Amino acid sequence: MRLAIWILLAAGCADSAQAVLLERLGGAAVYDTDLNVTWLTNANLPQTNSFNLIAIAPNGSMTWSTAQNYIIAMNAANYLGFSTWRLPTTLQPDPNCTAQDVANHLSSGLGCTGSEMGHLFYSELGGSNSTAISGAHNANYNFFRNLQDGTYWSDTTYSVDTSAAWVFQFQSGSQSTGAKPTSAFYVMAVLTGDVASPKVLPQIAFGGGWYSALYFTMSGSGPASFQVNFVNADGTPMTVPSFGAPSTTVSLVGHGTSFVELPNTGPLTQGYATFSLPPGVTGYAVFRQSVDGRADQEAVVPLSSALATTSTLVWDDTNLTTAVAIVNLSPADNIVTVTARDAQGRSLGSPARVSIPANGRVAMALRDLPGLGNTVGNRGTAEFTVTSGNVAVLGLRFRLTSFTSIPTQDK
């Protein structure tokens, strides 16, 4: 039993209010965890893709009605696989603005972070009052392409004068209104919610008697495509011989199924895999161990969230052994604190502090983590926590020559 464990798991300028932006769709979009919206990162798509509309100026600007038609055309084309694109909205009145007239729902001037574009400018991109976004910004600015030092349309009509709509000026950080029929401004598209579900398989092993596979299925009628990335325990890209690369692309038709196979060939290779599942796509993994003279052993393995800061599993080390793979999903070295409790909820020894390199992974028996030797002969829970970044955990339960996976609760 212990030999099987070791074969499978042996280790090897914004302020504090800045939102977290996460890359989506291979960089074509970015998810804002603060507002729960996904921005198209090409902030002037109409300049290069008109969707056959003729009322767009060469620089990509247009009237408000044309902007509405442009969004309709984007959705009709199912752009990037989605038909729910929209223009950003504006809060009226917005108590954060420098100029307020609550009775007339006037929210103009600087500091209007209640609107989606105002939040993008100030809270996400680190923009400054009366300064163009190209001149003052933080590192999140690099997520975007073709972001203009100009004025962008909002989807929100000015409630006092319906011939006007709210706009946001990225050349100054100011919010105001523009005449719908005559003003020509830029268009930036956004989606409500997260377009992808970032997932991790904290352990993969192939070769040396081990086989891993990932299965994916699309519950919706539309196609989907995403990339699966393989990573070594030290955080470096893992080249998979069967692909000749550290990644592979999965393509699914509507209601279709696909799988990624890492065959049992060559010496043992271990690491983990990351991917962002488009809406409607779900999956799981399979591990298989082959040993001469006995039947192959398999386990179905759940996928873990890539957004968790705490991951908890239930373990049983009475007549079994629990092994864990812990992934540091942060570009910096990190400490994962592991707190083990028995069936009565009492702490079993001091919490373990596991140091993991940037984007790295540590794997071993739970009982071998520093300070957790008292898990032997007990059963209970283990909580894995980080104070910054994210953590993903996989548990495996071993008994003699058999093994199975342990699901985690992520939050």
C-alpha positions as CSV (number, residue, x, y, z in Angstrom):
1,M,0.0,0.0,0.0
2,R,2.7,2.5,0.9
3,L,4.6,1.6,-2.2
4,A,1.6,2.5,-4.3
5,I,1.2,5.8,-2.6
6,W,4.8,6.8,-3.3
7,I,4.7,5.6,-6.9
8,L,1.6,7.8,-7.5
9,L,2.3,10.8,-5.3
10,A,5.9,11.1,-4.4
11,A,6.8,14.8,-4.3
12,G,8.9,16.3,-6.2
13,C,-0.1,50.4,-8.7
14,A,-3.7,49.6,-7.7
15,D,-4.9,50.1,-4.2
16,S,-6.2,47.4,-1.8
17,A,-9.7,47.8,-3.4
18,Q,-8.5,46.6,-6.8
19,A,-10.6,43.8,-8.2
20,V,-9.1,40.6,-9.3
21,L,-9.2,40.0,-13.1
22,L,-8.8,36.5,-14.4
23,E,-8.0,35.6,-18.0
24,R,-10.6,33.8,-20.0
25,L,-11.1,32.3,-23.5
26,G,-7.3,32.3,-24.1
27,G,-7.0,36.0,-23.5
28,A,-10.0,37.1,-25.6
29,A,-11.9,37.9,-22.4
30,V,-11.3,38.7,-18.7
31,Y,-13.5,37.9,-15.7
32,D,-13.9,40.5,-12.9
33,T,-14.5,38.7,-9.6
34,D,-15.8,41.9,-8.1
35,L,-18.7,42.6,-10.4
36,N,-19.2,39.0,-11.7
37,V,-18.9,40.2,-15.3
38,T,-16.7,39.1,-18.2
39,W,-15.2,41.9,-20.4
40,L,-14.2,41.4,-24.0
41,T,-10.5,42.4,-24.0
42,N,-10.6,43.8,-27.5
43,A,-12.0,47.2,-26.4
44,N,-12.6,48.4,-30.0
45,L,-13.7,45.2,-31.9
46,P,-15.9,47.2,-34.3
47,Q,-12.9,48.8,-35.9
48,T,-11.8,45.4,-37.3
49,N,-15.1,43.4,-37.2
50,S,-18.2,45.2,-38.3
51,F,-20.4,42.1,-38.4
52,N,-21.5,43.6,-41.8
53,L,-23.0,46.8,-40.3
54,I,-22.3,49.8,-42.5
55,A,-22.9,52.7,-40.1
56,I,-19.6,52.3,-38.2
57,A,-16.9,55.0,-38.6
58,P,-13.4,53.9,-39.7
59,N,-12.1,54.4,-36.1
60,G,-14.8,52.1,-34.7
61,S,-17.1,54.7,-33.3
62,M,-20.9,54.8,-33.9
63,T,-24.2,56.2,-32.7
64,W,-26.1,54.7,-29.8
65,S,-28.7,52.9,-32.0
66,T,-25.9,51.5,-34.1
67,A,-24.2,50.3,-30.9
68,Q,-27.4,48.5,-30.0
69,N,-27.5,46.9,-33.5
70,Y,-23.9,46.0,-33.2
71,I,-24.5,44.0,-30.0
72,I,-27.4,42.2,-31.7
73,A,-25.1,41.3,-34.6
74,M,-22.5,40.0,-32.2
75,N,-25.0,37.8,-30.5
76,A,-26.5,36.6,-33.8
77,A,-23.0,35.5,-34.8
78,N,-22.5,33.8,-31.4
79,Y,-19.3,35.6,-31.1
80,L,-16.6,33.6,-29.2
81,G,-19.4,31.0,-28.6
82,F,-21.8,33.4,-26.6
83,S,-25.0,35.1,-27.5
84,T,-25.5,37.2,-24.4
85,W,-23.1,40.1,-25.1
86,R,-24.3,43.6,-24.0
87,L,-23.2,47.1,-23.5
88,P,-22.1,48.1,-19.9
89,T,-24.6,49.6,-17.6
90,T,-24.6,52.8,-15.5
91,L,-25.9,53.4,-12.0
92,Q,-28.2,56.4,-11.8
93,P,-27.8,58.1,-9.4
94,D,-24.3,57.0,-8.4
95,P,-23.4,58.3,-4.9
96,N,-19.7,58.1,-5.7
97,C,-19.8,60.7,-8.5
98,T,-18.4,64.2,-7.8
99,A,-21.6,65.8,-9.3
100,Q,-24.9,64.7,-7.9
101,D,-28.5,65.6,-8.5
102,V,-30.4,62.7,-7.0
103,A,-33.8,64.1,-7.9
104,N,-32.9,64.1,-11.6
105,H,-30.9,60.9,-11.4
106,L,-27.8,62.9,-12.5
107,S,-24.5,61.1,-11.7
108,S,-21.8,62.8,-13.6
109,G,-18.2,63.9,-13.1
110,L,-15.3,61.9,-11.7
111,G,-15.1,58.9,-9.4
112,C,-18.3,57.2,-10.7
113,T,-17.4,53.7,-9.7
114,G,-21.0,52.6,-9.5
115,S,-21.1,52.1,-13.2
116,E,-19.5,49.1,-14.8
117,M,-17.1,51.2,-16.9
118,G,-16.3,53.5,-14.0
119,H,-15.5,50.5,-11.9
120,L,-13.3,49.1,-14.7
121,F,-11.5,52.5,-15.0
122,Y,-10.8,53.2,-11.3
123,S,-11.0,49.9,-9.4
124,E,-9.7,47.4,-11.9
125,L,-7.4,49.4,-14.2
126,G,-6.1,51.9,-11.6
127,G,-7.1,55.0,-13.6
128,S,-6.8,58.5,-12.1
129,N,-9.1,61.5,-12.1
130,S,-8.7,63.8,-15.2
131,T,-6.0,61.5,-16.7
132,A,-6.3,59.3,-19.8
133,I,-6.2,55.6,-19.0
134,S,-3.2,55.1,-21.3
135,G,-1.3,57.5,-19.0
136,A,-2.2,56.2,-15.6
137,H,-3.0,52.5,-15.0
138,N,-2.0,49.3,-13.2
139,A,-0.9,45.9,-14.6
140,N,-4.5,44.9,-15.3
141,Y,-4.4,47.4,-18.2
142,N,-2.3,44.8,-20.1
143,F,-5.3,42.4,-20.3
144,F,-6.9,44.8,-22.8
145,R,-6.3,45.5,-26.4
146,N,-7.3,48.6,-28.4
147,L,-8.6,50.4,-25.3
148,Q,-9.2,53.9,-26.5
149,D,-8.5,57.2,-24.7
150,G,-12.0,58.2,-25.8
151,T,-15.7,58.0,-24.9
152,Y,-17.7,54.7,-24.7
153,W,-21.4,54.1,-24.9
154,S,-23.4,52.7,-21.9
155,D,-26.5,50.7,-22.4
156,T,-28.4,52.9,-19.9
157,T,-30.7,55.6,-21.1
158,Y,-30.6,58.9,-19.2
159,S,-33.9,58.8,-17.2
160,V,-34.5,62.6,-17.5
161,D,-34.0,62.8,-21.3
162,T,-34.5,59.5,-23.2
163,S,-32.8,61.0,-26.3
164,A,-29.5,60.7,-24.3
165,A,-27.6,57.8,-22.9
166,W,-24.9,57.5,-20.3
167,V,-21.3,57.4,-21.5
168,F,-17.9,57.0,-19.9
169,Q,-14.8,58.9,-20.9
170,F,-11.6,56.9,-20.7
171,Q,-9.7,60.0,-21.6
172,S,-10.5,61.6,-18.2
173,G,-12.3,59.1,-16.0
174,S,-15.5,61.2,-16.3
175,Q,-19.1,60.1,-16.6
176,S,-21.7,62.1,-18.6
177,T,-24.4,61.7,-21.2
178,G,-24.4,61.8,-25.0
179,A,-27.0,62.4,-27.6
180,K,-28.2,59.1,-29.0
181,P,-28.9,60.1,-32.6
182,T,-25.9,62.4,-33.2
183,S,-23.0,61.4,-31.0
184,A,-20.5,58.8,-32.2
185,F,-18.7,56.9,-29.4
186,Y,-16.8,53.6,-29.0
187,V,-18.3,50.2,-28.0
188,M,-17.0,47.8,-25.4
189,A,-18.9,44.5,-24.9
190,V,-19.4,42.7,-21.6
191,L,-21.2,39.5,-20.4
192,T,-22.9,38.9,-17.1
193,G,-21.2,36.2,-15.1
194,D,-18.1,34.1,-15.7
195,V,-17.7,32.5,-19.1
196,A,-15.6,29.7,-17.9
197,S,-15.2,27.6,-14.8
198,P,-11.4,27.3,-13.9
199,K,-10.6,23.8,-12.8
200,V,-7.6,21.8,-11.7
201,L,-6.8,18.1,-11.6
202,P,-4.2,18.3,-8.8
203,Q,-2.5,15.0,-9.7
204,I,-1.7,13.3,-13.0
205,A,0.5,10.3,-13.5
206,F,1.5,8.4,-16.6
207,G,4.1,5.8,-17.4
208,G,5.8,3.4,-15.0
209,G,2.5,1.5,-14.6
210,W,0.2,4.5,-14.4
211,Y,-2.4,5.9,-16.8
212,S,-4.5,9.0,-16.5
213,A,-7.4,10.3,-18.6
214,L,-9.7,13.3,-18.6
215,Y,-13.3,13.0,-19.8
216,F,-15.4,16.1,-20.9
217,T,-18.9,16.5,-22.1
218,M,-21.0,19.4,-23.4
219,S,-24.6,19.5,-22.1
220,G,-25.6,22.3,-24.4
221,S,-26.3,22.4,-28.1
222,G,-23.4,24.7,-29.1
223,P,-19.8,23.8,-29.7
224,A,-17.0,24.5,-27.2
225,S,-13.2,24.5,-27.3
226,F,-10.7,25.0,-24.5
227,Q,-7.1,24.2,-23.7
228,V,-5.8,21.7,-21.1
229,N,-2.4,22.7,-19.7
230,F,0.0,20.2,-18.0
231,V,2.4,21.4,-15.2
232,N,5.3,19.7,-13.4
233,A,5.5,19.6,-9.6
234,D,8.0,22.5,-9.7
235,G,5.6,24.7,-11.6
236,T,7.2,24.4,-15.0
237,P,5.3,23.3,-18.2
238,M,5.2,19.6,-18.6
239,T,5.7,18.3,-22.1
240,V,3.5,15.2,-22.6
241,P,5.1,12.9,-25.2
242,S,1.8,11.8,-26.8
243,F,1.1,15.5,-27.6
244,G,4.6,16.7,-28.0
245,A,3.7,19.8,-26.0
246,P,2.7,21.0,-22.5
247,S,-0.9,21.5,-23.6
248,T,-3.7,20.2,-25.9
249,T,-6.9,21.6,-27.2
250,V,-10.3,19.9,-26.5
251,S,-13.1,20.5,-29.0
252,L,-16.7,19.5,-28.3
253,V,-19.7,19.5,-30.5
254,G,-23.2,20.1,-29.0
255,H,-24.1,17.3,-26.6
256,G,-20.7,15.7,-27.5
257,T,-18.0,14.0,-25.4
258,S,-14.2,14.0,-25.7
259,F,-11.3,12.7,-23.7
260,V,-7.6,13.4,-23.1
261,E,-5.5,10.3,-22.6
262,L,-2.1,10.1,-21.0
263,P,-1.0,6.5,-21.8
264,N,1.1,4.2,-19.6
265,T,4.3,4.4,-21.7
266,G,7.8,5.3,-20.7
267,P,9.0,6.2,-17.2
268,L,6.7,7.6,-14.5
269,T,5.8,11.3,-15.0
270,Q,3.8,13.3,-12.4
271,G,2.3,16.7,-12.2
272,Y,-1.1,18.3,-12.5
273,A,-3.4,19.8,-15.1
274,T,-5.4,23.1,-15.4
275,F,-8.2,24.2,-17.7
276,S,-11.2,26.5,-17.9
277,L,-14.4,24.8,-18.7
278,P,-16.8,26.8,-20.9
279,P,-20.5,27.0,-19.8
280,G,-22.2,23.6,-20.1
281,V,-19.0,21.6,-20.0
282,T,-18.4,19.2,-17.2
283,G,-15.8,16.4,-16.6
284,Y,-13.9,14.1,-14.4
285,A,-10.6,12.1,-14.5
286,V,-9.7,8.4,-14.3
287,F,-6.5,7.0,-12.8
288,R,-5.4,3.4,-13.6
289,Q,-2.5,1.4,-12.1
290,S,-1.2,-1.7,-13.9
291,V,1.0,-4.2,-12.0
292,D,2.1,-7.6,-13.5
293,G,0.3,-10.5,-11.9
294,R,-2.8,-8.7,-10.7
295,A,-5.9,-7.0,-12.1
296,D,-5.7,-3.3,-13.0
297,Q,-7.0,-0.9,-10.4
298,E,-8.9,2.2,-11.4
299,A,-10.4,5.3,-9.6
300,V,-12.7,8.0,-10.9
301,V,-11.4,11.4,-9.8
302,P,-13.3,14.6,-9.4
303,L,-12.0,18.0,-10.6
304,S,-11.1,20.7,-8.2
305,S,-11.9,24.4,-8.3
306,A,-9.1,26.8,-9.2
307,L,-10.6,29.6,-7.2
308,A,-10.7,28.1,-3.7
309,T,-8.8,29.5,-0.8
310,T,-9.9,26.7,1.5
311,S,-10.3,23.0,0.5
312,T,-11.6,20.4,3.0
313,L,-11.6,16.6,2.7
314,V,-12.8,13.8,5.0
315,W,-10.2,11.1,5.7
316,D,-10.0,7.7,7.3
317,D,-6.6,6.4,8.5
318,T,-7.9,3.6,10.8
319,N,-7.0,0.7,8.5
320,L,-6.2,2.8,5.5
321,T,-3.9,5.5,4.3
322,T,-4.8,8.9,3.0
323,A,-2.6,10.6,0.4
324,V,-3.0,14.2,-0.7
325,A,-1.8,16.3,-3.7
326,I,-1.7,20.1,-2.9
327,V,-1.3,22.6,-5.7
328,N,-0.3,26.3,-5.2
329,L,-2.3,28.2,-7.8
330,S,-0.3,31.3,-7.3
331,P,2.6,32.9,-9.4
332,A,4.5,33.3,-6.1
333,D,5.7,30.9,-3.4
334,N,3.1,30.2,-0.9
335,I,2.3,28.5,2.5
336,V,-0.6,26.1,2.8
337,T,-1.9,25.6,6.3
338,V,-3.3,22.1,6.9
339,T,-5.5,21.6,10.0
340,A,-6.5,18.0,10.8
341,R,-9.4,17.3,13.2
342,D,-10.7,14.0,14.5
343,A,-14.3,12.7,14.4
344,Q,-15.1,14.8,17.5
345,G,-13.8,17.9,15.8
346,R,-10.6,18.1,18.0
347,S,-7.4,19.3,16.5
348,L,-4.8,16.5,15.9
349,G,-1.5,18.1,16.6
350,S,-0.4,21.5,15.4
351,P,-1.4,22.7,11.9
352,A,1.1,21.8,9.2
353,R,2.6,24.6,7.2
354,V,3.5,23.3,3.8
355,S,5.7,25.5,1.6
356,I,5.0,25.2,-2.1
357,P,6.8,27.0,-4.9
358,A,5.0,29.2,-7.4
359,N,2.5,27.2,-9.4
360,G,4.0,24.1,-7.8
361,R,2.6,21.0,-6.2
362,V,3.4,18.8,-3.2
363,A,2.1,15.3,-2.7
364,M,2.5,12.8,0.2
365,A,0.6,10.8,2.8
366,L,-1.5,13.0,5.1
367,R,0.2,11.4,8.1
368,D,3.6,12.5,6.8
369,L,2.9,16.2,6.8
370,P,4.8,17.9,9.6
371,G,2.8,17.7,12.9
372,L,0.1,15.4,11.6
373,G,1.4,12.0,12.6
374,N,-1.6,11.7,15.0
375,T,-3.9,11.1,12.1
376,V,-2.8,7.5,12.1
377,G,-5.5,5.3,13.6
378,N,-8.1,8.1,13.4
379,R,-10.6,9.5,11.0
380,G,-11.8,13.1,10.6
381,T,-11.3,16.2,8.4
382,A,-8.4,18.1,7.0
383,E,-8.7,21.7,6.0
384,F,-6.2,23.2,3.5
385,T,-6.1,27.0,3.6
386,V,-4.1,29.9,2.0
387,T,-4.3,33.5,3.0
388,S,-3.4,34.7,-0.5
389,G,-3.7,33.1,-3.9
390,N,-5.6,29.8,-4.4
391,V,-5.2,26.2,-3.5
392,A,-6.4,22.9,-5.0
393,V,-6.4,19.6,-3.3
394,L,-6.9,16.0,-4.3
395,G,-7.3,13.2,-1.7
396,L,-6.6,9.5,-2.5
397,R,-7.5,6.6,-0.1
398,F,-5.4,3.5,-0.2
399,R,-6.1,0.0,1.2
400,L,-3.6,-2.8,0.2
401,T,-3.6,-2.9,-3.6
402,S,-6.8,-0.8,-4.1
403,F,-7.4,2.9,-4.1
404,T,-10.1,5.5,-4.7
405,S,-10.4,9.2,-4.7
406,I,-11.7,11.5,-1.9
407,P,-13.8,14.6,-3.1
408,T,-13.1,18.0,-1.5
409,Q,-15.4,20.8,-0.5
410,D,-13.9,24.0,-2.0
411,K,-14.7,27.6,-1.0
